[in-house]
Every structure is written in C-alpha cells, then in structure tokens.
C-alpha cells in the first residue's frame, strides 16, 4: 500500500515539475514581450467583465425585490460596458489598468506598513516594512512614468508573477519528490 502511495506522489511530483517548468517558460516568454502581455491581460480582463456583467443580469432576473433588480441590471450593464471598452480599446484599457495598478500598490503598501506596526514586537515583522517599501517604490515608478509605463508595467508584473509561481512550484515539487525517494 505504501509503495503505491509513494509511487502516486512521485508521479504527481513529476507532472508538477513539468508544469512548473512550462510556467517558467511562459513567464520568460511574457517577460520578453511585456506590451503584448499587457494587452493580453487587458483583453482577458475585458472578457471577464463581460461574463460578470452577464451573470449580474441573470441574477437580476431571479431577484425578489424591485430595488435589487435595478441595481443588478445597472451593475451588469456597467461591467459589460467596461468589458466591451477594454476589448475595443485595449491600449487605452491597458493605460487605465496600469493607473489602477499604481493606486492598488499604494494601498497595499499602506496596509503592509500598518501590519508591520501592529506586529512590531514579533521577530520578522520587518519583512512587512520591506514589502511595503517595495510596493510603494513600484507604485511611484509606475505612476511617475504613466501613461508611458503602460507599455511595460502590467505585462512585466504578470510575467514575473508567472515565472516566480512556476519557480516556487518547481522547488516545492522537487522537495516532495526528494522526500518520497
């Protein structure tokens, strides 16, 4: 029984290693074309908003209260309209997403600083300060170059995220495989 379980774990780890390498290759390719990656992210986000808008409209159909129906319809139309805008004007949409990313990073850095302050007696809480500083620096870099930074910011961040996720999963998969050896 144990050999079967061990074999299954090793097989799963091998698949995980292969998929991790594929993620790293994909992230690397995306890093060499950040503008194309950014536009692709914008188009995907546009489709997600259209689908979400449609779901809000379906939900409105089943709502019991007239006020709920109106708000669901408004939300559905709003989401779908933004999605259509992103699909029809992906470069302008990418500029908007880049500005939203800079604003998000400012907010995220503020939260990291608050967490660091709250956890200051705990060893290692300084890493939250580090995270907050890096997030704030990224926000400043993106915002100071906006809208020109739109050609690389979103695509680069997505590409690095895909690569790092693949690398993390690769290291974890290798560790699991070594444990079962």
RAKA-V465313 format. One record per backbone hydrogen bond with DSSP energy under -0.5 kcal/mol. CO is the residue of the C=O (numbers start at 1). NH is the residue of the N-H. If there is no record, write none. Layout:
{{CO:NH} {CO:NH}}
This chain:
{{1:5} {2:6} {3:7} {4:8} {5:9} {6:10} {7:11} {8:12} {9:13} {10:14} {11:15} {12:16} {13:17} {14:18} {15:19} {16:20} {17:21} {18:22} {19:23} {20:24} {21:25} {22:26} {23:27} {24:28} {25:29} {26:30} {27:31} {28:32} {29:32} {30:33} {31:34} {33:37} {34:38} {35:39} {36:40} {37:41} {38:42} {39:43} {40:44} {41:45} {42:46} {43:47} {44:48} {45:49} {46:50} {47:51} {48:52} {49:53} {50:54} {51:55} {52:56} {53:57} {54:58} {55:59} {56:60} {57:61} {58:62} {59:62} {59:63} {60:63} {65:69} {66:70} {67:71} {68:72} {69:73} {70:74} {71:75} {72:76} {73:77} {74:78} {75:79} {76:80} {77:81} {78:82} {79:83} {80:84} {81:85} {82:86} {83:87} {84:88} {85:89} {89:93} {90:94} {91:95} {92:96} {93:97} {94:98} {95:99} {96:100} {97:101} {98:102} {99:103} {100:104} {101:105} {102:106} {103:107} {104:108} {105:109} {106:110} {107:111} {108:112} {109:113} {110:114} {111:115} {112:116} {113:117} {114:118} {115:119} {117:120} {119:122} {122:125} {124:127} {125:128} {125:129} {126:130} {127:131} {128:132} {129:133} {130:134} {131:135} {132:136} {133:137} {134:138} {135:139} {136:140} {137:141} {138:142} {139:143} {140:144} {141:145} {143:146} {145:148} {145:149} {147:150} {148:151} {149:152} {149:153} {152:156} {153:157} {154:158} {155:159} {156:160} {157:161} {158:162} {159:163} {160:164} {161:165} {162:166} {163:167} {164:168} {165:169} {166:170} {167:171} {168:172} {169:173} {170:174} {171:175} {172:176} {173:177} {174:178} {175:179} {176:180} {178:181}}
